[in-house]
Amino acid sequence: MVVDHSALTEAAEYEALIFFGKGKLIQLVQSVIIAIHIISMPDDELY
């Protein structure tokens, strides 16, 4: 039985790309939320 390894590898790489892409997107959103909180904070709360 011959298995097409190239197609399997491409699918795995595609899945990994989507997975890591979502992870990066979530990190970006969290960073933006944190930045907004810091910016919107009164100055006396920063120290």
Helices and strands as residue ranges (DSSP letters): H 5-40, H 43-46
